[in-house]
Amino acid sequence: QVQLVEAGGGLVQPGGSLRLSCAASGSISSIYVMAWYRQAPGKQRELVASITTGGTTNYAGSLKGRFTISRDNARNTVFLQMNNLKPEDTAVYYCNCLLFTGESHIWGQGTQVTVSS
């Protein structure tokens, strides 16, 4: 079993920055990929970025350059640095992980990010 807990959301003005964190606990050695998704009101959940245990990253095309995903394996934590935030980035951001077994339905509780003046 793996548990994920996000932190770091909040209200920020357009152009501002936020750093989200996701701490994993439980069967840490079974985690292959950690990822961030987001879901805006009335929209489907979408991938923001992912990172493998080896550090290979993948980003949604429209977000690359503003968002950076990183991973601290020693602390079992993944981060999402979000810069130059825009109102359209407003969403609930969820942490997700993919296990080596292929199981991928492991989600955190979500953290709200609101970009507004």
C-alpha positions in Angstrom: 0.0 0.0 0.0 1.1 3.5 -0.9 -0.3 6.7 0.6 0.1 10.1 -0.9 -0.3 13.5 0.9 -0.2 16.8 -1.0 0.6 20.2 0.4 1.3 23.7 -0.8 -1.8 24.9 -2.6 -3.4 28.2 -2.0 -4.4 31.5 -3.5 -1.8 33.4 -5.7 -2.0 36.3 -8.0 -1.4 36.0 -11.7 2.3 35.9 -12.4 3.0 34.4 -9.0 4.6 31.1 -8.0 3.7 28.1 -5.8 5.5 25.0 -4.9 3.4 21.8 -4.3 4.8 18.8 -2.5 3.6 15.2 -2.3 4.9 12.9 0.4 4.7 9.2 -0.2 4.5 6.6 2.5 4.0 2.9 2.8 5.5 0.6 0.1 7.9 3.2 -1.3 10.1 0.8 -3.1 7.1 -0.2 -5.3 6.8 3.3 -6.8 8.0 3.7 -10.4 6.5 7.0 -11.5 5.1 9.9 -9.6 3.0 12.4 -11.3 0.9 15.5 -10.9 -2.6 15.8 -12.4 -5.1 18.7 -12.2 -8.8 19.1 -12.5 -10.5 22.4 -13.1 -14.2 22.8 -12.5 -16.2 21.2 -15.3 -13.2 19.7 -16.9 -11.5 16.3 -17.0 -8.5 15.5 -14.9 -5.4 16.1 -17.0 -1.7 15.2 -16.6 0.5 18.0 -15.6 3.9 16.3 -15.2 5.5 13.0 -14.3 8.9 11.8 -13.1 10.4 8.3 -12.9 12.6 6.9 -10.2 15.5 7.6 -12.6 14.5 11.2 -13.0 13.1 11.1 -16.5 10.4 13.8 -16.7 7.4 14.4 -18.9 5.3 17.5 -19.1 2.0 18.5 -20.7 3.2 20.5 -23.7 1.5 23.7 -22.8 3.0 23.8 -19.3 6.6 23.0 -20.0 8.7 26.0 -19.2 6.5 27.3 -16.5 6.2 24.1 -14.4 9.0 21.9 -13.1 8.6 18.5 -11.4 11.4 17.2 -9.2 11.8 14.3 -6.9 13.7 13.8 -3.6 14.0 10.0 -3.3 15.6 10.2 0.1 12.5 12.0 1.4 10.0 10.1 -0.7 8.7 13.4 -1.9 7.9 14.9 -5.3 7.6 18.6 -5.9 5.9 20.7 -8.5 7.3 24.2 -8.9 4.8 26.4 -10.7 5.9 29.8 -12.0 4.2 32.6 -13.9 0.8 31.2 -12.8 -2.3 32.1 -14.9 -6.0 32.1 -14.0 -6.4 29.0 -16.2 -4.1 27.1 -13.9 -6.8 27.2 -11.2 -7.6 23.7 -10.4 -7.4 21.0 -7.8 -3.9 19.4 -8.1 -3.6 15.7 -7.4 -0.5 13.6 -6.8 -0.5 10.1 -8.4 1.9 7.2 -8.6 2.4 4.3 -10.9 3.8 1.2 -9.3 6.1 -1.3 -10.9 3.2 -3.8 -10.8 1.3 -1.5 -13.2 -1.2 -0.3 -10.5 -1.9 3.4 -11.1 -5.1 4.2 -9.2 -3.3 5.7 -6.2 -4.2 9.3 -5.6 -3.6 11.9 -2.9 -6.5 13.9 -1.5 -5.8 16.9 -3.8 -4.8 20.5 -3.0 -6.6 23.6 -4.4 -4.6 26.1 -6.4 -6.4 29.3 -7.2 -4.9 32.0 -9.4 -6.8 35.2 -9.1 -6.2 38.9 -8.5 
